[in-house]
Amino acid sequence: MDEKSSFNMQGPVCPRPIRQWSNVMLGHGSGGKMTEDLIKTVFYPAFSNPILDQGNDAGVFTVGDSPGESRWAVSTDGHIVTPLFFPGGDIGRLAICGSVNDLAMVGARPAWMAANFIMEEGLPMDVVERVAASMKAAAEEAGVLIVAGDTKVAERTKVDKLFITTTAFGRIPNGRQAGGQNARSGDAVLLSGPIGDHGIAVLAARGDLAFEVQVESDIAPLNHLIEAMFNASGQIHVLRDPTRGGLGTTLNEIACQSEVAVLLDEQAIPVRPAVRSACELLGFDPLYVANEGKLVAMVPEEDAERVLKAMRAAPYGGEACRIGEIAEAPQGRVLLRTALGSTRVVTKLSGEMLPRIC
């Protein structure tokens, strides 16, 4: 399950909430605190099982009698975005990369995918063809095959143009144990590049801004980058792609799963000038703006420079950097050393910042 909507996040450091909403709200799809509350109080109690309870971006399971030789991962994701096409990407590329990345975050090599298309009556056929062509290109880039699918057509106004659901499978090579529960005190926290590009690009494409901003979405398949990282170190403890809810929410989830503290250096976290300017004008914090082509990793200190070098030489990792470290306490917390020298607590996204972007 991906961090945006995975049925997880339990543990003594981050106790389960009490359900306080009588109806579903937009904020329940934000990937932040409201999403977590929905999952913990409704879906987790209903579906809890050993595979789901792992609480990572994909469920890991074994096939046959040799667990060390037959570990596999599966993940599924729904994709809705307005508009369907935006600078740097579209809903088709988003659908492929989203599921590919969810598998890669547990160390799996994505291999096969299934796709479900829910289309609104009246949707132009050339739009469908354009999306299909984009998905084909993204799948070829990632090295996966779309081997099954389904189509449904809803009456006008019953669905907004096009929704896509994807499910992906991949095998995990022997020795890989990446998971949100594996962060260790002393680990370095690495980031593959600037944050916030996707969320601001989609917002700008809607025409919701009162100013122009030149930002492209960062949508990308990250499995080849992750292969390069594992080639540099077999001890990568945690991998996550900070999508809905942003980097701040993702790091909080890891802190809870591993029962550790994440210590960040604000000045080390890269944000493009255009994204920073847009966030300042809109009152957004870049730490909570969505990404679709970035990853955060926790690796042992002794391997950090070697992994960083490999990331910078790989596709989509050229701007990789170190942004912090893991400490024993305070457990379940993310702390940010600000540019002014003070320290502030980074919490999960509490509501809905940018709807319909993933």
C-alpha positions in Angstrom: 0.0 0.0 0.0 1.4 3.4 -0.7 1.9 6.0 2.0 -0.8 8.2 0.6 -3.5 5.8 1.6 -2.0 2.7 3.1 -4.0 0.8 5.7 -1.3 1.1 8.5 0.3 3.5 11.0 -0.4 1.7 14.2 2.0 1.4 17.2 2.5 2.7 20.7 4.3 5.9 19.5 1.3 6.9 17.3 -1.9 5.5 18.8 -5.1 5.0 16.8 -7.5 7.9 16.7 -11.1 7.9 17.5 -13.5 8.3 14.6 -14.9 11.9 14.6 -16.3 12.3 11.1 -19.9 11.2 10.2 -19.3 11.8 6.4 -16.5 11.5 4.0 -14.8 14.9 3.2 -12.2 16.0 0.7 -9.6 16.1 3.4 -9.9 12.3 3.8 -8.2 12.0 0.4 -5.3 14.4 1.3 -2.8 11.8 2.3 -2.5 13.6 5.7 -3.9 13.2 9.1 -7.6 12.9 8.0 -6.6 10.1 5.6 -4.8 8.3 8.4 -7.8 8.7 10.6 -10.1 7.2 8.0 -7.7 4.2 7.4 -7.1 3.5 11.1 -10.8 3.7 12.2 -12.5 2.1 9.2 -10.3 0.2 6.8 -7.6 -1.1 9.0 -10.1 -2.8 11.5 -12.0 -4.3 8.6 -9.1 -5.7 6.5 -6.2 -6.3 9.0 -4.0 -9.3 8.0 -0.3 -10.1 8.2 0.5 -8.8 4.7 -1.5 -5.6 5.0 -0.2 -4.9 8.5 3.3 -4.4 7.2 2.2 -0.8 6.5 4.4 0.0 3.6 3.9 1.3 0.0 3.2 -2.3 -1.2 2.2 -5.6 0.4 5.0 -8.1 0.6 4.3 -11.9 0.4 6.0 -15.2 -0.3 5.2 -17.8 -2.9 6.1 -21.5 -2.3 8.2 -23.0 0.4 11.4 -20.9 0.0 10.6 -17.4 1.5 14.2 -16.2 0.9 13.8 -16.9 -2.8 10.2 -16.0 -3.6 9.3 -12.7 -2.1 6.9 -10.6 -4.1 5.1 -7.2 -3.8 1.7 -6.0 -4.9 0.3 -2.5 -4.8 -2.9 -0.8 -6.1 -3.7 2.9 -6.6 -6.5 5.1 -7.9 -5.7 8.1 -10.0 -7.9 11.2 -10.3 -6.5 14.6 -11.4 -7.8 17.9 -12.7 -6.8 18.7 -15.4 -6.0 15.4 -17.1 -3.0 17.0 -18.8 -0.6 19.4 -17.2 3.0 20.6 -17.6 5.3 17.6 -17.2 2.7 14.9 -17.3 -0.8 13.6 -17.5 -3.1 11.1 -15.7 -1.7 8.3 -17.8 1.9 8.8 -16.9 0.8 9.4 -13.3 -1.0 6.1 -13.2 2.0 4.1 -14.4 4.6 5.8 -12.3 2.4 5.8 -9.1 2.2 2.0 -9.0 5.7 1.4 -10.3 7.1 3.6 -7.5 5.0 1.9 -4.8 6.6 -1.4 -5.6 10.1 0.0 -5.9 9.8 1.5 -2.4 9.9 -2.0 -0.9 12.8 -2.9 -3.1 10.7 -4.8 -5.7 11.4 -4.9 -9.4 8.1 -3.9 -11.1 7.1 -6.4 -13.8 3.4 -6.5 -14.5 0.4 -4.2 -14.2 -3.3 -4.2 -14.6 -5.3 -1.0 -15.4 -8.9 -0.1 -15.0 -10.4 2.9 -16.9 -13.6 4.6 -15.7 -14.7 7.0 -18.4 -17.5 9.6 -18.6 -19.9 9.3 -21.4 -18.9 12.0 -24.0 -15.2 11.9 -23.2 -13.4 12.6 -26.6 -11.8 9.5 -28.0 -8.7 11.3 -28.9 -8.2 12.1 -25.1 -8.4 8.4 -24.4 -5.9 7.6 -27.1 -3.6 10.3 -25.9 -3.7 8.9 -22.3 -3.1 5.3 -23.6 -0.1 6.5 -25.6 1.3 8.2 -22.5 0.8 5.1 -20.4 2.5 3.0 -23.0 5.6 5.3 -23.1 5.8 5.4 -19.3 5.5 1.6 -19.0 8.2 1.1 -21.5 10.5 3.5 -19.6 9.8 1.7 -16.4 10.2 -1.8 -18.0 6.8 -3.1 -17.1 4.0 -4.8 -19.1 0.3 -4.0 -18.8 -1.1 -7.5 -18.9 -4.8 -7.0 -17.9 -7.4 -4.3 -17.7 -11.0 -3.3 -17.6 -13.2 -0.5 -18.9 -16.3 1.1 -17.6 -18.4 4.0 -18.9 -20.5 6.1 -16.5 -23.3 8.4 -17.5 -22.6 12.1 -18.0 -21.8 13.9 -14.8 -21.5 10.6 -12.9 -17.7 10.7 -13.1 -15.4 13.6 -13.9 -13.9 12.7 -17.4 -11.5 9.8 -16.5 -10.4 7.9 -13.5 -7.7 5.2 -13.7 -6.9 2.4 -11.2 -3.7 0.4 -11.5 -2.4 -2.7 -9.8 1.2 -3.8 -10.0 3.3 -6.8 -9.1 7.0 -7.3 -8.8 9.6 -9.6 -7.3 11.9 -8.5 -4.5 15.6 -9.7 -5.0 17.2 -11.7 -2.1 18.5 -9.6 0.7 16.4 -6.5 0.3 14.5 -5.4 3.4 13.4 -1.8 2.8 10.4 -0.8 4.9 9.1 2.1 6.9 9.7 0.1 10.1 13.5 -0.2 9.5 14.9 3.3 10.2 17.7 3.2 12.7 19.3 5.8 14.9 22.3 7.2 13.1 20.9 6.7 9.6 21.3 9.4 7.1 18.2 10.9 5.5 18.6 11.3 1.7 16.3 13.1 -0.7 16.4 12.6 -4.5 15.7 16.2 -5.5 13.6 19.4 -5.0 10.1 19.0 -3.5 6.7 20.4 -4.4 7.0 20.5 -8.2 4.0 18.3 -8.9 1.5 20.0 -6.7 2.3 23.5 -7.9 2.4 22.4 -11.6 -1.1 20.9 -11.3 -2.4 24.0 -9.5 -1.0 26.3 -12.1 -2.5 24.2 -14.9 -6.0 24.6 -13.5 -5.6 28.4 -13.9 -6.3 28.8 -10.2 -3.3 31.1 -9.6 -3.5 34.8 -10.0 0.1 34.8 -11.4 2.1 32.8 -13.8 4.6 30.2 -12.6 6.9 28.0 -14.8 6.9 24.7 -13.0 6.7 21.2 -14.5 5.5 18.1 -12.6 8.2 15.7 -11.5 6.3 12.5 -12.4 8.8 9.8 -13.1 9.3 6.0 -12.6 11.9 5.7 -9.9 12.7 1.9 -10.1 15.9 2.4 -12.1 17.1 5.0 -9.6 16.4 2.6 -6.8 18.3 -0.2 -8.6 21.3 2.1 -8.7 21.0 2.7 -4.9 20.9 -1.0 -4.1 23.9 -1.6 -6.3 25.7 1.0 -4.1 24.5 -0.5 -0.8 22.6 -3.6 0.2 21.6 -1.9 3.5 19.0 0.6 2.4 16.7 0.7 5.4 13.8 2.8 4.2 12.4 4.1 0.9 9.3 6.2 0.4 8.0 8.5 -2.3 6.4 11.6 -0.6 3.3 12.0 -2.7 0.0 13.3 -1.3 0.7 14.9 2.1 4.2 15.7 1.0 7.6 15.1 2.6 6.4 16.3 6.0 3.7 13.7 6.3 5.8 10.9 4.8 8.5 11.4 7.4 6.0 11.5 10.2 4.7 8.1 9.0 8.2 6.6 9.0 8.9 8.1 12.5 5.8 6.4 13.8 6.5 3.0 12.1 10.2 2.9 13.3 9.6 4.6 16.6 12.4 7.0 16.0 12.9 10.8 15.5 13.7 12.4 12.2 15.9 15.5 12.5 15.9 17.7 9.4 17.9 20.7 8.3 15.6 23.2 6.6 18.4 24.8 4.6 19.4 21.4 3.1 15.9 20.7 1.7 15.8 21.8 -1.9 12.9 23.8 -3.3 12.9 25.4 -6.7 12.6 29.2 -6.6 9.4 29.2 -8.6 7.8 26.6 -6.2 9.0 28.5 -3.2 7.6 31.8 -4.5 4.2 30.2 -5.3 4.0 28.6 -1.8 4.9 31.9 -0.2 2.1 33.7 -2.1 -0.4 31.0 -1.4 0.5 30.4 2.2 1.6 26.8 1.6 4.5 25.0 3.2 6.5 23.1 0.6 6.9 20.2 3.0 3.3 19.3 2.4 3.0 19.9 -1.3 2.8 16.7 -3.4 5.6 15.1 -5.4 5.3 12.3 -7.9 9.0 11.7 -8.9 10.9 12.1 -5.7 12.0 9.6 -3.0 13.3 9.8 0.6 15.7 7.1 1.9 17.2 6.2 5.2 20.6 4.5 4.9 23.4 3.7 7.3 25.8 6.6 7.8 28.8 4.6 6.5 26.9 4.1 3.2 25.4 7.6 2.8 28.0 9.1 0.5 28.3 6.1 -1.7 24.5 5.9 -2.2 24.3 9.7 -2.8 27.0 9.3 -5.5 25.0 6.5 -7.2 21.8 8.5 -7.0 23.3 11.6 -8.7 24.6 9.4 -11.5 21.2 7.7 -12.1 18.0 8.9 -13.9 15.9 11.3 -11.8 18.6 11.5 -9.0 20.9 14.2 -10.3 19.9 16.7 -7.5 20.0 14.2 -4.7 21.1 15.5 -1.3 21.3 14.7 2.4 18.6 16.5 4.4 19.0 15.1 8.0 19.5 12.1 10.2 17.6 9.7 12.4 17.8 9.9 16.2 16.4 7.7 19.0 14.2 10.4 20.5 11.8 12.0 20.6 10.1 8.9 19.2 7.5 9.4 16.5 8.5 13.1 15.9 9.9 15.0 13.0 12.0 18.1 14.0 13.2 20.8 11.7 16.2 23.0 12.3 15.2 26.3 10.8 17.4 28.8 8.9 17.1 31.0 12.0 18.6 28.3 14.2 15.4 27.4 16.0 13.7 24.0 16.0 10.1 23.4 15.1 7.9 20.3 15.1 6.8 19.1 11.7 3.4 17.4 12.0 1.3 15.5 9.4 -0.8 17.5 7.0 -4.0 18.2 8.9 -6.5 18.8 6.1 -6.8 19.2 2.3 -4.2 21.5 0.7 -4.5 20.7 -3.0 -7.4 18.4 -4.0 -7.4 16.1 -7.0 -3.7 16.0 -7.8 -2.7 12.3 -7.6 
